[in-house]
Amino acid sequence: MTDRQIWDVAIVGAGVIGLACAFELARRRHRVVVIERDQPGQHASRVAAGLLGTAALPLGEDEGLFPLKLDSLRRYPEFIAKVEPIGRRSAGYRMDGTLWVARDADEDEQLEALHVQRRQRGLRSVRLGSDEIFPIEPELAEGLVGGLLVDEDVQVDPRRLLETLEQAVKIVRARLLVGTETVGGEYDDSESAWSVRLRQTDSGAVIDPLLARNVILTAGPWCDSVIDSATESGSSLAPTGVGPVKGQLLRLRGPRVIDRVVRTANVSLAQRRDGELIVASTKEPEAGWDLTPTDEAREALLERASDLIPRIRELDLEEHSVGLRPVVADHLPVIGSAGRTGLWVATGHFQHGVLLAPSTAYWLAEAMESGEAPELLKPYGIERLGQPEVSMEAAS
């Protein structure tokens, strides 16, 4: 037996999922350490738009994710009510709803189908004719043919949320190890704990391993660089198959042009209280790990946005952001046991990481404490992917 500290939980990755899990578990009085190779929230979480709702177009695109989205959306008020007072700052949470708009008859038919689906699920929405849209958002372009108002949707500023969560995690006495890379680990039977191998990100210098009863991998598309389930010598097969989908997003600044989220099937707009306007976003699965912002994407996003709100062309372009969203083959997250004692995974949230953070943290904590997968998480287990047993050896 060692006299070194043994943590209850080590979390690899300090994006919004990792920090939410740390906050939930630390509040349950678990001793938690979070390991982050860069700075907290420097990747997909920082580039996210923070537009939170259950509606999606094209219809059926997120069908398998709907129960978790709805659960998490309903948990958000309580989540914010816990995080903000402890983190001592605002996360930019707003309950202004979403206005979906249709530019032609085909898009209007999609909105009608979405409205019918929501009514069948017991959710609220209001269909709008063309003459009813403009009193709600006067800056919208002429020629729109219909709309759908979803007042249950909310928004949050992901960057402010990350700052709030980081501070809250520290206040509840979880430890943050930044600039520290996880390079693998092995289960130590004599200690009934994982020995997690670490090194400094900048220098590559090896750091003494830490011990943890449980390890949660929340490193987004990088999870499979620390999990390796090699099936034969010299080859590696990622247990989740998680990979990156590039997304580009614009941040503009100027006078207020919208009061709530405005969406179509190919662009989403939201303006913060301070005048920052978000134009989201591209989906580029073919781009791999490329983080280069492109002129083509910028112009496409600006064109889509200004087609809806012509005055957007008058705003200043403040930032062109690029992030890598984690995704697996079926576009559903992977949340739960990784098939080994004390090894857990929460990744593959794709473009819904900010929305799904409260439910992921709550239900994963429930699974860890009970030893059983909650019903809500069963569709998102790693076993559905047909992958072999997971280890934590560094990928070759």
Phi and psi in degrees as a GROMACS rama.xvg file:
@    title "Ramachandran Plot"
@    xaxis  label "Phi"
@    yaxis  label "Psi"
@TYPE xy
-101.284  157.885  THR-2
-97.6575  5.79049  ASP-3
-70.541  152.358  ARG-4
-64.2983  137.426  GLN-5
-113.192  115.178  ILE-6
-75.5263  151.486  TRP-7
-70.9266  -41.354  ASP-8
-143.13  130.528  VAL-9
-111.061  127.707  ALA-10
-111.264  124.944  ILE-11
-99.274  105.255  VAL-12
116.762  122.256  GLY-13
-114.37  46.2089  ALA-14
-83.0642  -165.892  GLY-15
-65.2334  -34.2142  VAL-16
-68.4616  -48.2087  ILE-17
-61.8176  -43.8442  GLY-18
-68.364  -38.7136  LEU-19
-63.7735  -41.1507  ALA-20
-63.5676  -42.0843  CYS-21
-61.8668  -43.7654  ALA-22
-62.3655  -47.0865  PHE-23
-62.4517  -46.87  GLU-24
-70.7763  -38.6953  LEU-25
-65.9688  -37.688  ALA-26
-65.1566  -24.0541  ARG-27
-87.066  10.9365  ARG-28
71.984  27.2027  ARG-29
-86.7431  146.824  HIS-30
-84.8451  115.719  ARG-31
-121.952  136.624  VAL-32
-124.399  136.292  VAL-33
-112.346  128.265  VAL-34
-110.365  121.821  ILE-35
-131.074  125.948  GLU-36
-71.9861  -26.6382  ARG-37
-115.045  -120.982  ASP-38
-117.603  153.9  GLN-39
-55.9064  134.758  PRO-40
66.7921  32.1538  GLY-41
-90.1441  -1.62509  GLN-42
-117.672  -122.916  HIS-43
-59.3917  -36.5841  ALA-44
-60.5357  -37.3997  SER-45
-73.769  -23.6058  ARG-46
-94.1667  -9.70831  VAL-47
-63.8336  155.17  ALA-48
-84.8846  -30.7982  ALA-49
79.3869  29.9554  GLY-50
-98.6856  113.809  LEU-51
-114.117  118.205  LEU-52
-171.153  172.443  GLY-53
-99.836  -18.2409  THR-54
-72.1477  142.974  ALA-55
-149.815  142.936  ALA-56
-127.921  143.25  LEU-57
-66.0123  153.411  PRO-58
-57.8999  134.468  LEU-59
90.3513  -6.26157  GLY-60
-61.2129  -38.7523  GLU-61
-112.132  30.4905  ASP-62
-55.8792  -45.6815  GLU-63
-70.4027  -16.1366  GLY-64
-97.5475  -10.9028  LEU-65
-55.2763  -46.7637  PHE-66
-58.8409  -39.7559  PRO-67
-72.3069  -38.6205  LEU-68
-60.6326  -45.8616  LYS-69
-64.6656  -43.6618  LEU-70
-60.2007  -43.216  ASP-71
-71.7121  -38.3867  SER-72
-60.2632  -39.2981  LEU-73
-74.2436  -21.4458  ARG-74
-83.2648  -15.7118  ARG-75
-60.0701  -43.3036  TYR-76
-57.3999  -43.7227  PRO-77
-67.9112  -40.0262  GLU-78
-58.2338  -49.2946  PHE-79
-64.3506  -40.5625  ILE-80
-63.3672  -24.677  ALA-81
-87.1014  -43.1379  LYS-82
-73.5916  -44.3952  VAL-83
-63.2955  -46.2156  GLU-84
-64.3618  -35.4847  PRO-85
-75.7733  -42.4685  ILE-86
-75.9485  -13.2885  GLY-87
61.7056  38.199  ARG-88
-163.638  164.671  ARG-89
-86.1021  143.29  SER-90
-97.3961  6.81961  ALA-91
71.013  30.5576  GLY-92
-76.4666  127.879  TYR-93
-138.403  142.269  ARG-94
-113.156  57.8553  MET-95
-94.7775  -11.4622  ASP-96
81.5976  178.61  GLY-97
-126.112  137.047  THR-98
-108.103  108.678  LEU-99
-84.9235  138.011  TRP-100
-127.685  150.716  VAL-101
-114.442  133.467  ALA-102
-95.5142  -13.6265  ARG-103
-153.529  178.955  ASP-104
-64.0552  -37.3669  ALA-105
-62.8935  -45.0959  ASP-106
-66.3446  -34.1853  GLU-107
-66.0806  -37.1693  ASP-108
-62.7544  -38.5652  GLU-109
-62.8056  -40.4141  GLN-110
-66.8676  -37.154  LEU-111
-63.8173  -42.8483  GLU-112
-63.9941  -39.376  ALA-113
-64.3664  -41.519  LEU-114
-61.4029  -45.3835  HIS-115
-61.7112  -44.3487  VAL-116
-59.3453  -43.945  GLN-117
-64.1585  -41.0179  ARG-118
-63.1776  -39.5341  ARG-119
-64.2436  -28.1037  GLN-120
-91.5198  3.6153  ARG-121
76.9633  22.9032  GLY-122
-106.237  151.698  LEU-123
-88.0973  143.328  ARG-124
-165.125  159.228  SER-125
-128.877  124.085  VAL-126
-77.9043  140.326  ARG-127
-126.027  138.266  LEU-128
-83.0398  171.982  GLY-129
-59.9758  -32.879  SER-130
-78.2407  -11.0185  ASP-131
-96.1238  -11.6236  GLU-132
-74.8943  -45.7138  ILE-133
-69.4712  -32.1056  PHE-134
-63.2747  -25.3319  PRO-135
-79.9049  -44.678  ILE-136
-133.482  88.9527  GLU-137
-63.5566  -20.5561  PRO-138
-84.6216  -1.57936  GLU-139
-62.8135  149.345  LEU-140
-68.3348  152.85  ALA-141
-69.8734  157.412  GLU-142
96.4316  -5.27051  GLY-143
-68.0296  143.174  LEU-144
-105.394  -12.2951  VAL-145
-177.519  173.177  GLY-146
-156.027  171.561  GLY-147
-142.523  119.947  LEU-148
-99.257  120.915  LEU-149
-114.555  97.996  VAL-150
-81.907  -7.26242  ASP-151
-79.2267  -17.4973  GLU-152
-69.7955  151.305  ASP-153
-133.144  173.417  VAL-154
-139.34  157.93  GLN-155
-143.089  152.614  VAL-156
-90.1478  106.705  ASP-157
-57.2369  -35.4331  PRO-158
-68.3571  -40.3426  ARG-159
-69.6014  -37.1599  ARG-160
-61.6136  -43.305  LEU-161
-61.581  -43.4181  LEU-162
-62.1158  -41.5723  GLU-163
-66.1965  -45.1314  THR-164
-63.167  -43.2399  LEU-165
-59.3086  -45.5241  GLU-166
-66.0126  -41.4268  GLN-167
-63.6302  -39.9124  ALA-168
-60.8605  -40.9132  VAL-169
-66.2777  -39.9073  LYS-170
-64.7694  -36.2039  ILE-171
-85.3238  11.9136  VAL-172
73.3102  27.2444  ARG-173
-80.5383  151.38  ALA-174
-102.119  138.112  ARG-175
-109.254  124.022  LEU-176
-107.744  102.405  LEU-177
-98.5367  158.605  VAL-178
64.7245  28.0909  GLY-179
-128.653  124.055  THR-180
-102.909  134.529  GLU-181
-87.6404  125.041  THR-182
-116.643  12.2717  VAL-183
137.443  -169.719  GLY-184
173.964  170.352  GLY-185
-147.986  152.803  GLU-186
-83.1948  126.248  TYR-187
-97.7034  103.307  ASP-188
-61.994  -32.7165  ASP-189
-68.1166  -26.2693  SER-190
-104.705  -7.45901  GLU-191
51.6543  45.9358  SER-192
-153.445  159.084  ALA-193
-84.135  135.728  TRP-194
-98.4735  110.732  SER-195
-98.9798  120.284  VAL-196
-84.8275  136.56  ARG-197
-132.846  157.724  LEU-198
-151.407  158.009  ARG-199
-71.1816  133.897  GLN-200
-63.2098  -45.7963  THR-201
-71.4409  -49.8399  ASP-202
-93.3621  -21.3081  SER-203
79.5181  2.72438  GLY-204
-64.8453  135.756  ALA-205
-72.1846  137.225  VAL-206
-110.84  148.344  ILE-207
-55.0519  135.512  ASP-208
-60.6859  153.629  PRO-209
-110.753  156.387  LEU-210
-108.168  137.672  LEU-211
-148.188  136.92  ALA-212
-63.5505  -35.4158  ARG-213
-132.864  146.818  ASN-214
-127.1  129.867  VAL-215
-113.86  126.226  ILE-216
-96.195  112.187  LEU-217
-128.014  36.0639  THR-218
-92.0257  25.8397  ALA-219
57.1722  -136.613  GLY-220
-68.2141  -9.17063  PRO-221
-89.5493  -0.443801  TRP-222
-55.4302  -38.7638  CYS-223
-78.7795  1.87278  ASP-224
-86.8427  -11.6382  SER-225
-112.705  -19.3197  VAL-226
-101.059  131.125  ILE-227
-137.61  122.599  ASP-228
-113.831  67.1873  SER-229
-59.0158  128.375  ALA-230
-93.6879  -16.6626  THR-231
-156.333  160.377  GLU-232
-57.1917  131.152  SER-233
84.6126  -0.0106391  GLY-234
-127.053  155.86  SER-235
-136.115  142.258  SER-236
-126.392  117.27  LEU-237
-64.1236  133.586  ALA-238
-68.4726  -24.2049  PRO-239
-106.16  -21.9008  THR-240
68.5399  18.932  GLY-241
-66.1553  139.27  VAL-242
-146.578  179.319  GLY-243
-94.4293  145.625  PRO-244
-122.305  116.686  VAL-245
-67.7002  138.609  LYS-246
-135.867  135.795  GLY-247
-116.333  142.269  GLN-248
-142.744  143.768  LEU-249
-109.748  145.009  LEU-250
-120.909  116.353  ARG-251
-109.012  166.976  LEU-252
-145.913  139.401  ARG-253
167.585  -163.852  GLY-254
-60.2859  154.913  PRO-255
-66.8291  130.734  ARG-256
-121.341  -19.6296  VAL-257
-140.707  154.654  ILE-258
-107.368  -16.1388  ASP-259
-141.113  175.928  ARG-260
-66.619  134.212  VAL-261
-119.743  130.317  VAL-262
-136.921  149.915  ARG-263
-126.893  -173.442  THR-264
-68.0985  -18.3792  ALA-265
-127.305  6.87801  ASN-266
-156.666  147.287  VAL-267
-130.316  136.462  SER-268
-125.12  139.154  LEU-269
-150.234  137.789  ALA-270
-117.931  125.852  GLN-271
-74.3623  167.521  ARG-272
-62.447  -27.198  ARG-273
-87.3205  6.3375  ASP-274
98.127  -9.81622  GLY-275
-67.4948  130.575  GLU-276
-115.566  126.654  LEU-277
-95.3372  131.163  ILE-278
-118.468  110.68  VAL-279
-124.872  149.127  ALA-280
-157.729  171.617  SER-281
-91.4364  159.849  THR-282
-129.06  114.823  LYS-283
-130.321  74.5514  GLU-284
-63.6489  -23.7444  PRO-285
-78.7377  -8.69204  GLU-286
-81.7689  -10.032  ALA-287
61.5485  -132.928  GLY-288
-92.1484  10.0276  TRP-289
-66.4372  130.014  ASP-290
-114.508  23.0987  LEU-291
-85.1335  123.5  THR-292
-70.3154  139.876  PRO-293
-117.391  146.377  THR-294
-61.5386  -37.0403  ASP-295
-60.872  -46.0396  GLU-296
-66.0172  -41.3866  ALA-297
-59.7877  -47.5818  ARG-298
-68.4214  -35.4649  GLU-299
-65.4469  -43.2671  ALA-300
-66.1135  -42.1113  LEU-301
-63.9284  -38.333  LEU-302
-66.32  -44.6675  GLU-303
-62.0596  -42.1649  ARG-304
-67.3031  -45.9021  ALA-305
-72.942  -22.1879  SER-306
-63.7425  -30.0051  ASP-307
-88.5823  -43.813  LEU-308
-127.185  92.9402  ILE-309
-55.0743  -33.0911  PRO-310
-67.8344  -10.6731  ARG-311
-59.3177  -30.171  ILE-312
-63.8311  -17.3661  ARG-313
-84.4125  -14.0865  GLU-314
-80.2576  154.955  LEU-315
-85.2439  135.676  ASP-316
-77.6507  116.582  LEU-317
-98.7192  -34.3691  GLU-318
-157.972  140.449  GLU-319
-116.615  106.135  HIS-320
-101.973  150.695  SER-321
-133.856  134.259  VAL-322
-139.395  166.356  GLY-323
-116.852  111.409  LEU-324
-85.9443  138.67  ARG-325
-82.3361  132.03  PRO-326
-145.109  144.974  VAL-327
-110.991  179.237  VAL-328
-59.586  -38.1326  ALA-329
-93.8763  5.96212  ASP-330
63.3185  21.1307  HIS-331
-107.299  151.515  LEU-332
-70.8496  163.536  PRO-333
-114.788  112.339  VAL-334
-136.812  120.811  ILE-335
140.076  -160.693  GLY-336
-64.5283  142.336  SER-337
-95.3321  13.9586  ALA-338
89.7429  3.18075  GLY-339
-127.879  150.656  ARG-340
-53.7917  122.421  THR-341
74.3324  8.73555  GLY-342
-112.709  125.298  LEU-343
-130.701  157.621  TRP-344
-139.325  143.034  VAL-345
-143.965  96.4364  ALA-346
-151.059  -177.91  THR-347
73.7544  23.6022  GLY-348
-75.2802  -6.0881  HIS-349
53.5513  -121.685  PHE-350
-94.91  16.0792  GLN-351
-119.712  19.6212  HIS-352
-60.4488  -44.5494  GLY-353
-65.5157  -44.3736  VAL-354
-61.0325  -44.6685  LEU-355
-86.395  -1.49189  LEU-356
-58.1034  -48.0364  ALA-357
-60.6224  -45.105  PRO-358
-69.898  -40.2329  SER-359
-58.4724  -47.214  THR-360
-64.6427  -46.1788  ALA-361
-64.9964  -52.0582  TYR-362
-73.2986  -30.7932  TRP-363
-67.4664  -40.3476  LEU-364
-60.8537  -40.9408  ALA-365
-61.4556  -42.7735  GLU-366
-63.5572  -41.8784  ALA-367
-66.912  -37.9864  MET-368
-78.0549  -32.4321  GLU-369
-92.3147  -22.7956  SER-370
79.6436  6.46098  GLY-371
-130.212  146.966  GLU-372
-75.6458  123.486  ALA-373
-60.7835  151.273  PRO-374
-53.4834  -40.8188  GLU-375
-64.1492  -27.86  LEU-376
-89.8531  -13.142  LEU-377
-57.7912  -36.7198  LYS-378
-67.7969  -11.4162  PRO-379
-112.109  18.4766  TYR-380
-73.8648  154.405  GLY-381
-67.0802  -25.8943  ILE-382
-64.6438  -23.1537  GLU-383
-64.9094  -20.9608  ARG-384
-85.4152  -4.15724  LEU-385
66.4234  30.2202  GLY-386
-94.0269  154.546  GLN-387
-72.4468  174.428  PRO-388
-54.1406  143.811  GLU-389
-92.7505  140.083  VAL-390
-123.731  -179.778  SER-391
-117.661  26.7016  MET-392
-72.6859  143.237  GLU-393
-62.0871  139.559  ALA-394
-65.5797  141.873  ALA-395
